[in-house]
């Protein structure tokens, strides 16, 4: 609600103005009245106002003097002049001072209300511009903070931007932390609203902090909320950081209904150490899966703790292959459930052995498919942060294969059987329907239609899927370079291979190898 001050040395006019307009309906309230400019200025020291409706000719300080003095203090205050004088010099000076309107007494109420409605629209536009400016500022700051955390910004550019974006560079401690938000399968994904969540965290986190301390929050590209803790001293830093992180964690959990974990990295003595602190936090998150228990806040003491690794025996693959071939869905579920039972009561587990085993199980199922689609394996893996979600993905992928594999076997015509055999034995060579149709003495268009009708996909897609399947095995189970693998499976242009792999597998070859860490 906007606040209004009425300034006039005639009390009856002031009372009339208070009563004649429905201020509430115009989303306004009378903040005060004054009989001259000096009294109005004194009141505004205590009560700031958005609009002043003032007479011109008053004792001690005129209305025009009041406008000049107020504009010097607050340039955003708006004014309407009421006057019994229709002298041009007053109108001209009022216009030069930027008043909204110059109305003669007795006041035309329709004109006054029209002026007020016009100001309301101006205020709305100003608020929208301010919101847009704030959003642009935050987007720019988030971008700079992300580049700073990832060490992808030039030192000179960062110093220039940091000063403009109010990123502190002269504190005595810098510490990174992260909030990982994991939603369920119901409702909206909280990660859609990460910039807004980061803004809310910053407001909550900065409440009640010791002098010289502060929190800056920003979303990163992996879907986490990253935090920068800064302080002017080192005494008691761990305590206030934990308290602030816990407040933010609880606020996000209450607003989103998601589970939220907090990780704090090691403190550094200058702003140059912040990327190192970020790295320790992200490395810890990269190497761990959360259990479905109460969320927690953990402090990463050093890089060794962030990179801790624990061996886990892999699944009994011969037994699993037999269960798949036999179509024992219940037994397959029991096998998966038993394998993903975590021993002990640890709140988190090493990610690598569980991810490696999950990929093995899903690839074993995919081997039964004639045209496997790897996108539903590797695409979701990067978004999985809990053991239960990983088990859920494995069961989903395996059951999708079982549902199609154990239906009636499809019988292909001799022509299509010949084409499939050529792809199997010569996928690394240049293959086309034109050359195959000449060998089979068929028209290329007819062969293409026949292939799609019987196999359910185009010849080009089938060849690409088969090549990507072979490339996937080489990437996971060999140390060959990506360019070498591309050539072995029939792609002589590495850039084209990258595009095709991303299209069919859902991730790039490099991302695939980073997901599946070799033991």
Buried (B, 14 or more C-beta within 10 A) or exposed (E): EBBBBBBBBBEEBBEBBEEEBEBEEBEBEBBBBBBBBBBBBEBBEEEBBBBBBBBBEBEEBBBBBBBBBBBEEEEEBBBBBBBEEEEEEBBEBBEEBEBBBBBBEEBEEEEBBEBBEEBBEEBEEEEEEEEEEEEEEBEEBBBBBBBBBBEEBEEEEBEEBBEEBEBBEEBBBBBBBBBBBBBEEEEEBBBEBBBEBBBBBBEBBBEEBBEEBBBBBBBBEBBBBBBBBBBBEEEEBBEBBBEBBEBBBEBBBEEBEBBBBBBBBBBBEEBEBBBBBBBBBBBBBBBBBBBEEEBBBBBBEEBEBBEEEEEBEEBEEEEBBEBBEEEBBEBBBEBBEEBBEBEEEEBBBBBBBBBBBBBBBBBBBBEBBBEBBBBBBBBBBBEBBBBEBBBBBBBEBBBBBBEEBBEEEEEBEEBBEEBBEBBEEEBEEEBEBEEBBEEBEBEBEEBBEBBBEBBEBBBEBBBBBBBBBBBBEBBBEEEBEBBEBBBBBBBEEBEEBBEBBBEBBBBBBEBBBEBBBEE
